[in-house]
């Protein structure tokens, strides 16, 4: 899967059999082609062993599934922990902000009857007698 380059024909290649432009089948032996082919085979032999096999893909799939299950477990545990933490914080703050209850009063004594003060009416003055004045 490399990049294909358009290459010019090497100078030492003879095209006596008539090329595609002449309607022939193409040239004869090319020594450079054999060197290039050997180079490609070497690259192929070094790359193929590093490619993943079917069992490698299966192992990878199993590992991903295991990691997925682990991530789900951690996510659920984290959500539960956050819920409990914020619930505790809410109750703590709501209790701290409640107004203080008034102190309980001592036993309230029974109400006493009202005190009524009667003020006596002013005393009527005695009518003066005629003999007392001397007239």
C-alpha angles and dihedrals in degrees: 000000000000131000115281113223125198103236129194115237112264115257095239095057115103119211100199099138091066119261129239089278089062095044093252129128099255136266133312132246118349117193093192090055091059091052091049091048091051089051091051092048090052091051090047092051091051095046102043097064090055095054119103119260128212091263090050090054091048091050090049091050091051092049092049090050091051091049090048091054090047092051091050091051092050092046093052092046091049093050092049092048092049091049092051092044095051091044090054091046091050094051092045093051094043091052091047092052097049113112114252114262114244115258111264110258121236116256106300110235118233111270114264120230112260118266111242119198116196113204111207116239114252112274115254114243115242115250111251115253121228097233096053096063098052103236 
